[in-house]
Amino acid sequence: MRQSIATSARQSQVPNPAANAAATARLLEKKKEYEMVAALDRASAQFVKRIEELSNDFDVMADAGTVHGQVLEQWPNMFRILSLFLSTREGQYNNPEAQPPATGERLVRVPVEELRSTDERST
């Protein structure tokens, strides 16, 4: 009786050609599915990288907008300084003995190059 059990066990372990073909087909299907998921993962990683690069570009554009705003904010002050300079210059040519402008309305020339050379010598 034991021989028949061993023989039947051996026969059940022998692969069935139809089952083997079905398992092979399923394995190929799973391999294709895995390859498609891997391709999707690679495409997603590239998409994330491109979006991050766009984000960096937007950060640069936002910083540029801030700088432009700061520059535009300074224009009224620049025009005020220029008009003050022109009025002082015209006043000197028209009336050389005119009184100097009131406090806070005088242009002062700062010797920047001399200051820079002094700083370089001291360091």
Backbone as numpy.savetxt, mean C-alpha at the origin, in Angstrom:
# Nx Ny Nz CAx CAy CAz Cx Cy Cz
-13.29 -77.93 9.06 -14.09 -76.75 9.06 -13.23 -75.49 9.06
-12.15 -75.58 9.69 -11.28 -74.42 9.71 -10.73 -74.12 8.33
-10.48 -75.08 7.53 -9.97 -74.83 6.19 -10.96 -74.02 5.37
-12.21 -74.31 5.51 -13.21 -73.59 4.72 -13.30 -72.12 5.14
-13.08 -71.85 6.41 -13.09 -70.46 6.87 -11.89 -69.72 6.28
-10.74 -70.33 6.30 -9.54 -69.72 5.76 -9.68 -69.52 4.27
-10.26 -70.46 3.59 -10.43 -70.36 2.14 -11.40 -69.24 1.80
-12.48 -69.13 2.56 -13.45 -68.07 2.27 -12.87 -66.70 2.60
-12.01 -66.61 3.61 -11.38 -65.34 3.96 -10.44 -64.91 2.86
-9.72 -65.87 2.30 -8.81 -65.55 1.21 -9.58 -65.09 -0.02
-10.69 -65.69 -0.27 -11.46 -65.31 -1.44 -12.06 -63.90 -1.28
-12.40 -63.52 -0.06 -12.96 -62.19 0.14 -11.89 -61.11 0.01
-10.63 -61.48 0.23 -9.55 -60.51 0.10 -9.10 -60.35 -1.34
-9.44 -61.25 -2.18 -9.07 -61.15 -3.59 -9.89 -60.02 -4.21
-9.24 -59.08 -4.87 -9.96 -57.94 -5.41 -10.89 -58.34 -6.55
-12.05 -57.75 -6.50 -13.04 -57.97 -7.54 -12.73 -56.99 -8.67
-12.63 -57.43 -9.92 -12.27 -56.52 -11.01 -13.25 -55.36 -11.15
-14.52 -55.57 -10.95 -15.50 -54.49 -11.07 -15.33 -53.48 -9.93
-15.10 -53.99 -8.73 -14.89 -53.11 -7.58 -13.58 -52.34 -7.73
-12.56 -53.00 -8.28 -11.27 -52.36 -8.49 -11.40 -51.22 -9.51
-12.14 -51.42 -10.57 -12.34 -50.39 -11.59 -13.11 -49.21 -11.00
-14.12 -49.51 -10.19 -14.90 -48.44 -9.55 -14.02 -47.64 -8.58
-13.17 -48.34 -7.83 -12.28 -47.66 -6.88 -11.27 -46.80 -7.63
-10.76 -47.30 -8.75 -9.81 -46.53 -9.55 -10.47 -45.28 -10.12
-11.70 -45.45 -10.61 -12.44 -44.30 -11.16 -12.70 -43.27 -10.06
-13.06 -43.74 -8.88 -13.30 -42.82 -7.76 -12.01 -42.11 -7.35
-10.89 -42.85 -7.36 -9.60 -42.26 -7.03 -9.24 -41.16 -8.03
-9.43 -41.42 -9.32 -9.14 -40.42 -10.35 -10.04 -39.19 -10.17
-11.31 -39.44 -9.85 -12.24 -38.34 -9.62 -11.79 -37.49 -8.44
-11.35 -38.12 -7.37 -10.88 -37.39 -6.19 -9.59 -36.63 -6.49
-8.71 -37.23 -7.32 -7.48 -36.52 -7.70 -7.80 -35.26 -8.48
-8.75 -35.37 -9.43 -9.16 -34.19 -10.21 -9.78 -33.14 -9.30
-10.60 -33.60 -8.38 -11.23 -32.67 -7.43 -10.17 -31.96 -6.59
-9.17 -32.72 -6.13 -8.09 -32.13 -5.34 -7.31 -31.11 -6.17
-7.01 -31.44 -7.44 -6.28 -30.52 -8.31 -7.07 -29.23 -8.52
-8.39 -29.35 -8.68 -9.21 -28.16 -8.86 -9.24 -27.31 -7.59
-9.32 -27.96 -6.43 -9.31 -27.21 -5.17 -7.95 -26.54 -4.97
-6.86 -27.24 -5.33 -5.53 -26.65 -5.21 -5.38 -25.45 -6.16
-5.93 -25.57 -7.38 -5.88 -24.44 -8.33 -6.69 -23.27 -7.79
-7.84 -23.55 -7.20 -8.66 -22.50 -6.60 -7.92 -21.82 -5.45
-7.21 -22.61 -4.67 -6.43 -22.06 -3.56 -5.32 -21.14 -4.08
-4.62 -21.56 -5.14 -3.57 -20.72 -5.73 -4.16 -19.43 -6.30
-5.30 -19.55 -6.99 -5.94 -18.36 -7.55 -6.38 -17.42 -6.43
-6.89 -17.98 -5.35 -7.31 -17.15 -4.21 -6.11 -16.43 -3.60
-4.99 -17.11 -3.48 -3.79 -16.49 -2.92 -3.31 -15.34 -3.81
-3.35 -15.53 -5.13 -2.97 -14.45 -6.04 -3.94 -13.28 -5.93
-5.22 -13.58 -5.80 -6.23 -12.54 -5.66 -5.99 -11.73 -4.39
-5.70 -12.41 -3.30 -5.42 -11.72 -2.03 -4.19 -10.83 -2.18
-3.16 -11.34 -2.86 -1.94 -10.56 -3.05 -2.24 -9.29 -3.86
-3.03 -9.43 -4.92 -3.37 -8.25 -5.74 -4.20 -7.25 -4.94
-5.13 -7.73 -4.14 -5.96 -6.84 -3.34 -5.09 -6.10 -2.31
-4.12 -6.80 -1.72 -3.22 -6.14 -0.76 -2.38 -5.06 -1.45
-1.93 -5.34 -2.68 -1.18 -4.33 -3.43 -2.06 -3.12 -3.73
-3.33 -3.37 -4.08 -4.26 -2.26 -4.30 -4.46 -1.46 -3.02
-4.52 -2.16 -1.91 -4.68 -1.49 -0.62 -3.49 -0.57 -0.34
-2.30 -1.06 -0.64 -1.10 -0.23 -0.46 -1.15 1.00 -1.37
-1.60 0.80 -2.62 -1.73 1.93 -3.54 -2.73 2.95 -3.02
-3.83 2.47 -2.45 -4.83 3.39 -1.91 -4.28 4.15 -0.71
-3.45 3.49 0.09 -2.82 4.18 1.22 -1.91 5.31 0.72
-1.17 5.03 -0.34 -0.28 6.05 -0.92 -1.12 7.21 -1.45
-2.23 6.88 -2.13 -3.08 7.94 -2.67 -3.71 8.76 -1.55
-4.07 8.12 -0.45 -4.64 8.85 0.68 -3.60 9.80 1.28
-2.36 9.32 1.41 -1.29 10.18 1.91 -1.05 11.36 0.97
-1.10 11.09 -0.34 -0.91 12.17 -1.31 -2.04 13.19 -1.19
-3.25 12.73 -0.97 -4.38 13.65 -0.78 -4.19 14.52 0.44
-3.67 13.93 1.51 -3.40 14.71 2.73 -2.35 15.79 2.46
-1.30 15.41 1.75 -0.23 16.38 1.44 -0.78 17.49 0.55
-1.59 17.13 -0.45 -2.17 18.16 -1.32 -3.04 19.12 -0.50
-3.79 18.58 0.43 -4.62 19.42 1.29 -3.78 20.38 2.11
-2.66 19.89 2.63 -1.79 20.76 3.42 -1.18 21.86 2.56
-0.82 21.51 1.32 -0.26 22.52 0.42 -1.31 23.57 0.08
-2.52 23.12 -0.25 -3.58 24.07 -0.58 -3.94 24.96 0.61
-3.79 24.43 1.79 -4.07 25.20 3.00 -3.09 26.36 3.16
-1.88 26.20 2.63 -0.84 27.22 2.79 -0.92 28.34 1.75
-1.67 28.15 0.66 -1.71 29.16 -0.40 -2.21 30.52 0.07
-3.29 30.62 0.85 -3.71 31.96 1.29 -2.61 32.69 2.06
-1.89 31.97 2.90 -0.80 32.58 3.65 0.31 33.03 2.70
0.58 32.23 1.68 1.61 32.58 0.70 1.22 33.85 -0.06
-0.05 33.94 -0.48 -0.50 35.14 -1.18 -0.44 36.37 -0.26
-0.74 36.20 1.02 -0.66 37.30 1.97 0.78 37.78 2.09
1.71 36.84 2.16 3.13 37.21 2.27 3.59 37.92 1.00
3.17 37.41 -0.15 3.57 38.06 -1.41 3.01 39.47 -1.53
1.75 39.64 -1.15 1.17 40.99 -1.23 1.85 41.93 -0.24
2.23 41.42 0.92 2.96 42.23 1.90 4.31 42.64 1.33
4.98 41.70 0.69 6.28 42.00 0.08 6.13 43.05 -1.01
5.12 42.89 -1.86 4.94 43.85 -2.95 4.57 45.23 -2.42
3.73 45.28 -1.40 3.36 46.59 -0.85 4.56 47.26 -0.20
5.42 46.49 0.45 6.61 47.06 1.07 7.57 47.56 0.00
7.71 46.81 -1.03 8.62 47.19 -2.11 8.12 48.45 -2.83
6.83 48.50 -3.09 6.27 49.69 -3.74 6.39 50.91 -2.83
6.20 50.69 -1.55 6.32 51.80 -0.60 7.73 52.34 -0.55
8.73 51.51 -0.69 10.12 51.95 -0.67 10.45 52.77 -1.92
9.91 52.36 -3.06 10.20 53.08 -4.29 9.43 54.40 -4.36
8.21 54.43 -3.87 7.39 55.64 -3.94 7.80 56.66 -2.87
8.09 56.20 -1.69 8.41 57.10 -0.59 9.59 56.50 0.18
10.81 56.85 -0.18 11.97 56.23 0.46 12.08 56.51 1.95
11.49 57.59 2.45 11.59 57.91 3.87 10.35 57.48 4.63
9.62 56.55 4.10 8.38 56.10 4.76 8.71 55.32 6.01
7.75 55.31 6.91 7.94 54.57 8.16 7.87 53.06 7.87
8.59 52.30 8.67 8.52 50.84 8.47 7.12 50.34 8.85
6.71 49.23 8.30 5.38 48.69 8.61 5.24 48.35 10.08
4.00 48.25 10.51 3.72 47.96 11.92 4.29 46.60 12.32
4.37 46.41 13.63 4.92 45.17 14.16 4.14 43.97 13.63
4.85 42.94 13.24 4.21 41.72 12.75 3.92 41.76 11.27
4.21 42.89 10.61 3.95 43.00 9.19 5.24 43.32 8.43
6.33 42.81 8.90 7.60 43.10 8.29 8.20 41.80 7.78
8.74 41.84 6.59 9.44 40.68 6.05 10.88 40.70 6.51
11.36 39.55 6.88 12.73 39.44 7.35 13.42 38.39 6.50
14.59 38.71 6.03 15.34 37.76 5.23 16.22 36.94 6.17
16.05 35.62 6.13 16.82 34.73 6.98 17.91 34.09 6.12
19.18 34.24 6.51 20.27 33.67 5.71 20.36 32.15 5.95
19.57 31.41 5.21 19.47 29.96 5.40 20.78 29.27 5.09
21.44 29.68 4.03 22.70 29.04 3.65 23.76 29.20 4.73
23.82 30.37 5.34 24.78 30.60 6.41 24.46 29.73 7.62
23.18 29.60 7.92 22.78 28.75 9.05 23.14 27.30 8.79
22.92 26.86 7.58 23.25 25.47 7.24 24.75 25.23 7.34
25.55 26.16 6.82 27.00 25.96 6.88 27.50 26.01 8.32
26.88 26.82 9.18 27.27 26.87 10.60 26.90 25.56 11.28
25.73 25.02 10.96 25.32 23.74 11.55 26.25 22.62 11.12
26.67 22.63 9.86 27.56 21.58 9.36 28.93 21.66 10.03
29.40 22.86 10.29 30.70 23.02 10.95 30.66 22.56 12.40
29.53 22.80 13.06 29.44 22.45 14.48 29.26 20.96 14.70
28.81 20.23 13.69 28.62 18.77 13.87 29.81 17.98 13.51
